Amino acid sequence: MDITFHGAAQTVTGSQHLLTINGKKILLDCGLYQGRRSEAGYRNRHFMHTPSELDALVLSHAHIDHSGLIPNLTRQGFKGRIYATHATVDLAEAMLRDSGRIQESDAEYLNRRNARHGRREPVVEPLYTERDAEQALKQFVGRGYQQPFEVVPGVTATYYDAGHMLGSASLILDIEERAEKGGGPRRLRLAFSGDIGRMNLPILRDPTLLKDVDYAIMEATYGGRDHQPPEAAFAELSEVVQATVKRGGKIIIPSFAVGRAQEIVYELNRLIHAGTIPPLPVYVDSPLATDVSDVFREHVDLYDEETQAFIRSNGPPLEFSSLTYTRSVEESKAINDQKGPLIIISASGMCESGRILHHLRNNITNPLNTILIVSWQAENTLGRRLADKATEVKIFGDPYRVRAQVATINGYSGHAGHDLLVRWATALQPRVKKIFLVHGEPASLTALRLALNVEGLPEVYAPELHETVEI
């Protein structure tokens, strides 16, 4: 068996790992790479493998850095099944359609802007279209947690709740590899962590710790770093909202539309019900977040007990009287005419595309406003530059002075912190032979590797991009 790490190797985004087993090719995730525009453009358009040769794709969850390249993969010839949990299938239907629309909209906007300014730039083509997304969705197949299913002959997969977002999964592949030159077949178990969640997060159940595997591909996003407890993040959110309300400003929250937006809405609902903040207008300005919230309502069975208790006492967690979900461009534009205080939650979470760019452009120069970062920000993204307190940023290629307040709350990350990552890996002992660390920047990979060595896991390795490892 060979594993080739075509994405999220020595970096966080663009999860994509190719397994070659018994002559069959299985892709684990197919995510969008986010980073420097020129590099991201090339990497997202060009696969370092041949899509038409793939036999199956096994998806861990619906976040765009894990699923966002699927329409490009199918457009370039992949015809096999795309396996995912039932909730992930529902989320992907909303997400990939929306992603295609955004790709088309951003390309159209940039072409109009270039023409308006007389710039002799090449015509910008969308990475893929909404129609490409619709075609890709026909290949999705839903599977339940802890229900084994055959991926290809000789490979059986089982999903386990990863606690990272609705429908997120870690998985174990039970592999029977054909013997060479006589002898019996070789059997082994490979775990893929996907993105590991956190304990006690809003709405979600806690992540499952896996065991009894021989090898593991494991995320390391927060190696060497831990988070504030969720309770501290809740208190900090309250403080930021109250301070901005006193100034009469607007709070602009760049948020992943899948998962994070719903968590923030639920937390605001809790604050309003408790009387801690006034029932100020809250706009979820993202067609995707609106559609995803509908999916959340269809999967109440996946909520944790705390959220179930809130529902029994207060009603739906993602609905309250001052909350508005928007879909149309006209509704989005109308928000700009509203006076503060108010809250705008919009995608994308790293400020790389979508409506959040327009809200930032319209509000970033006003010192009464707050830009609230509640998600991890990849290197070389607009969101990272804002989190790093840049005094000037470019939006749609034009410079803007950052005069709004910028606040960061780290406690809402959906990724396991260092301590839980170590706990997840050590649960694989004593059977595990080697752990491959992915989905982390170099410093995080090193910190987690050293910590796991101390815990008695000597075979811990962080592969390079496109590196192939034989097992």
ABEGO torsion letter per residue (X at the ends): XBBBBABGBGBABGBBBBBBBGGBBBBBEBBBBBEBAAAAAAAAABBABBAAABABBBBABABAAAAAAAAAAAAAGBABBBBBBAAAAAAAAAAAAAAAAAAAAAAAAAAAAAAAAGBBBBBBBBABBAAAAAAAAAABBBBBBGBBBBABBGBBBBBBBAGABBGBBBBBBBBBBBBBGEEBBBBBBBBBAEBBBBBGBBGBBBBBBBBGBABBBBBAAABGBBBBBAAAAAAAAAAAAAAAAAAGBBBBBBBBABGAAAAAAAAAAAAAAAGABBBBBBBBBBAAAAAAAAAAAAAAAABBAAAAAAAAAAEBAABBAABBBBABAAAAAAAAABBOBBBBBBOBAAGABEAAAAAAAAAAABAABBBBBABBBBBGBAAAAAAAGBABBBBGGBBBBBABBBBBBAAABABBBAAAAAAAAAAAOAABABBBBBGBBAAAAAAAAAAAAAAGBABBBBBBBGBBBBX
